[in-house]
Amino acid sequence: MSRNMLKGTDKRTDKPFKLSIDRGTYVADGAYVRTDGLRKIKRTDSDFGLLGYDPAYLNTASCKSAITYIDGEEGILRYRGYPIEQLAEQSTYLEVAYLLIRGTLPTRDQLDEFSERVNSQTSVSEDVLSFIRGFPVGGHTMGMLVGALGALSVFCDDVRDFATEEAQDRHICRLMGHVATLGAAVHRHSAGLSHVPPDPDLGFCGNLLNMLFGEVDPVLAHALEVLLILHADHEQNCSTSTMRAIASGGADPYSAMAGAAAALYGPAHGGANEAVLKMLNEVGSVDKVADYIDRVVAEKELRLQGFGHRVYSNYDPRAKIIKRVAYEVFEVTGKNPLIDIALELERVALQNDYFVSYNLYPNVDFYSGIIYQAMGLPVRMMTVLFAVGRSCGWLAQWRELLGDSEQKIARPRQIYTGEDVRDYVALDQR
Ligand SMILES: CC(C)(COP(=O)(O)OP(=O)(O)OC[C@H]1O[C@@H](n2cnc3c(N)ncnc32)[C@H](O)[C@@H]1OP(=O)(O)O)[C@@H](O)C(=O)NCCC(=O)NCCS
């Protein structure tokens, strides 16, 4: 008998059950049972069987994935096995995108070909740009990005054709190129500025900066490479799961990415960098930090934005890297005074029993907004930049989903807690 077995007795019936225990790459945290196996545990033959109940998927794996590995207790993040620290230090965003999507680091020729394909797709049709011009100036740029991504599914006429790898590659390169241009276009439009057309010769991050600001500083372009690498993927988070769920129903990748971007928008997810900046402004100065931390501890509904994570119970490795990048950016832009408030918040929080006992550490969003703001972006653009970086991760996960024969339409079950059957009462008799 295999030792990799969970055995027990259903005390309602005194019948034994067994579930096999399988595992992923790592023994320590990869062991799992298939919850559809619970269905065999029944009181009677006609019984539905046991369901697993897991609100917010705290303990449910929805897929097998070979893309990103996180060890939340140790503070480890790896893309395709490569530590995030090495990638952030030594690679470029497009190299990482290639790695996430295709599974291996590219050779020089492969990277050149991929870069050429993505960068050439930063040209967006005039129809799409005039669609963006229909949004009110001053409107929130994340709402505009969500709308524009969804609109691409109408403006591109081949969106339903994604059965072959070649077609998938076409959509991946187009979406990665287009999302950069859409991100810059919604910023320029919302700020009442004229559109800056793409210049693929500037490279992905240089071109993105140029489309945002009309100029490129090489130090800022390098900082942006690092920021986008850190945002590129984070396994089955809220927006990635949304991308997979929408695509599982057969929708095109443009509609799925609009849904993923909408999921990212929320302050508990990618909108946290925007919430952090609002919070830092509310705190106002370093001498008010201790009071603010006391308030967070005392008021249950007040959260320290940019702190805490569903998966990390340790320092988010991305936050460590981002903190370093901030100072590189300040060399060019001058210091964003909010960094001092953020550093003090981190210092005071990490000495506070509440934050220590809940394992709450800074996450990626704690410092990223400060950097984007120093570069000259308004608060409403913080999550848009996150979405540009995350686009390659969403697409890598989309492609993995399409090739996964175990996947079907995502359709959770529920535990019904409503009324038992009852008879309709006519309107005039209620
Ligand atoms: C990221 C986040 C949504 C994870 O949430 P989660 O895994 O569902 O954990 P919960 O919301 O259940 O929080 C667990 C406990 O820690 C507390 N907590 C979590 N994050 C907190 C924060 N940032 N500030 C204060 N308390 C926090 C909660 O109040 C809760 O306490 P309780 O069990 O006594 O009710 C949450 O930490 C958060 O809201 N952080 C701030 C927003 C943020 O930075 N999001 C970006 C994530 S990359």
Ligand as a Chemical Component Dictionary entry (heavy atoms), coordinates in Angstrom:
data_LIG
# 
_chem_comp.id                   LIG 
_chem_comp.type                 NON-POLYMER 
_chem_comp.pdbx_formal_charge   0 
_chem_comp.three_letter_code    LIG 
# 
loop_
_chem_comp_atom.comp_id 
_chem_comp_atom.atom_id 
_chem_comp_atom.alt_atom_id 
_chem_comp_atom.type_symbol 
_chem_comp_atom.charge 
_chem_comp_atom.model_Cartn_x 
_chem_comp_atom.model_Cartn_y 
_chem_comp_atom.model_Cartn_z 
_chem_comp_atom.pdbx_ordinal 
LIG C1  C1  C 0 -3.102 41.876 0.828  1  
LIG C2  C2  C 0 -4.300 41.545 1.740  2  
LIG C3  C3  C 0 -5.576 41.836 0.970  3  
LIG C4  C4  C 0 -4.237 40.051 2.112  4  
LIG O1  O1  O 0 -5.450 39.738 2.712  5  
LIG P1  P1  P 0 -5.859 38.313 3.283  6  
LIG O2  O2  O 0 -4.844 37.275 2.972  7  
LIG O3  O3  O 0 -7.249 38.041 2.844  8  
LIG O4  O4  O 0 -5.781 38.538 4.845  9  
LIG P2  P2  P 0 -6.906 39.225 5.731  10 
LIG O5  O5  O 0 -7.493 40.395 5.037  11 
LIG O6  O6  O 0 -7.835 38.141 6.188  12 
LIG O7  O7  O 0 -6.028 39.703 6.965  13 
LIG C5  C5  C 0 -5.622 38.830 8.008  14 
LIG C6  C6  C 0 -5.547 39.648 9.301  15 
LIG O8  O8  O 0 -4.461 40.580 9.168  16 
LIG C7  C7  C 0 -4.955 41.910 9.265  17 
LIG N1  N1  N 0 -4.316 42.682 8.186  18 
LIG C8  C8  C 0 -3.982 42.222 6.957  19 
LIG N2  N2  N 0 -3.398 43.193 6.248  20 
LIG C9  C9  C 0 -3.369 44.285 7.049  21 
LIG C10 C10 C 0 -2.887 45.604 6.863  22 
LIG N3  N3  N 0 -2.322 45.962 5.699  23 
LIG N4  N4  N 0 -3.029 46.497 7.866  24 
LIG C11 C11 C 0 -3.601 46.118 9.040  25 
LIG N5  N5  N 0 -4.062 44.872 9.276  26 
LIG C12 C12 C 0 -3.962 43.970 8.294  27 
LIG C13 C13 C 0 -6.453 41.845 9.031  28 
LIG O9  O9  O 0 -7.133 42.889 9.693  29 
LIG C14 C14 C 0 -6.801 40.473 9.568  30 
LIG O10 O10 O 0 -6.963 40.563 10.953 31 
LIG P3  P3  P 0 -8.113 39.649 11.692 32 
LIG O11 O11 O 0 -7.758 38.211 11.352 33 
LIG O12 O12 O 0 -7.947 39.981 13.145 34 
LIG O13 O13 O 0 -9.425 40.070 11.105 35 
LIG C15 C15 C 0 -4.255 42.400 3.036  36 
LIG O14 O14 O 0 -3.032 42.152 3.723  37 
LIG C16 C16 C 0 -4.416 43.897 2.751  38 
LIG O15 O15 O 0 -5.543 44.383 2.681  39 
LIG N6  N6  N 0 -3.281 44.644 2.625  40 
LIG C17 C17 C 0 -3.357 46.039 2.277  41 
LIG C18 C18 C 0 -3.592 46.201 0.791  42 
LIG C19 C19 C 0 -2.391 45.802 -0.032 43 
LIG O16 O16 O 0 -1.266 46.214 0.238  44 
LIG N7  N7  N 0 -2.632 45.028 -1.096 45 
LIG C20 C20 C 0 -1.597 44.669 -2.067 46 
LIG C21 C21 C 0 -1.261 43.236 -2.027 47 
LIG S1  S1  S 0 0.114  42.940 -3.104 48 
# 
loop_
_chem_comp_bond.comp_id 
_chem_comp_bond.atom_id_1 
_chem_comp_bond.atom_id_2 
_chem_comp_bond.value_order 
_chem_comp_bond.pdbx_ordinal 
LIG C1  C2  SING 1  
LIG C2  C3  SING 2  
LIG C2  C4  SING 3  
LIG C2  C15 SING 4  
LIG C4  O1  SING 5  
LIG O1  P1  SING 6  
LIG P1  O2  DOUB 7  
LIG P1  O3  SING 8  
LIG P1  O4  SING 9  
LIG O4  P2  SING 10 
LIG P2  O5  DOUB 11 
LIG P2  O6  SING 12 
LIG P2  O7  SING 13 
LIG O7  C5  SING 14 
LIG C5  C6  SING 15 
LIG C6  O8  SING 16 
LIG C6  C14 SING 17 
LIG O8  C7  SING 18 
LIG C7  N1  SING 19 
LIG C7  C13 SING 20 
LIG N1  C8  SING 21 
LIG N1  C12 SING 22 
LIG C8  N2  DOUB 23 
LIG N2  C9  SING 24 
LIG C9  C10 SING 25 
LIG C9  C12 DOUB 26 
LIG C10 N3  SING 27 
LIG C10 N4  DOUB 28 
LIG N4  C11 SING 29 
LIG C11 N5  DOUB 30 
LIG N5  C12 SING 31 
LIG C13 O9  SING 32 
LIG C13 C14 SING 33 
LIG C14 O10 SING 34 
LIG O10 P3  SING 35 
LIG P3  O11 DOUB 36 
LIG P3  O12 SING 37 
LIG P3  O13 SING 38 
LIG C15 O14 SING 39 
LIG C15 C16 SING 40 
LIG C16 O15 DOUB 41 
LIG C16 N6  SING 42 
LIG N6  C17 SING 43 
LIG C17 C18 SING 44 
LIG C18 C19 SING 45 
LIG C19 O16 DOUB 46 
LIG C19 N7  SING 47 
LIG N7  C20 SING 48 
LIG C20 C21 SING 49 
LIG C21 S1  SING 50 
# 
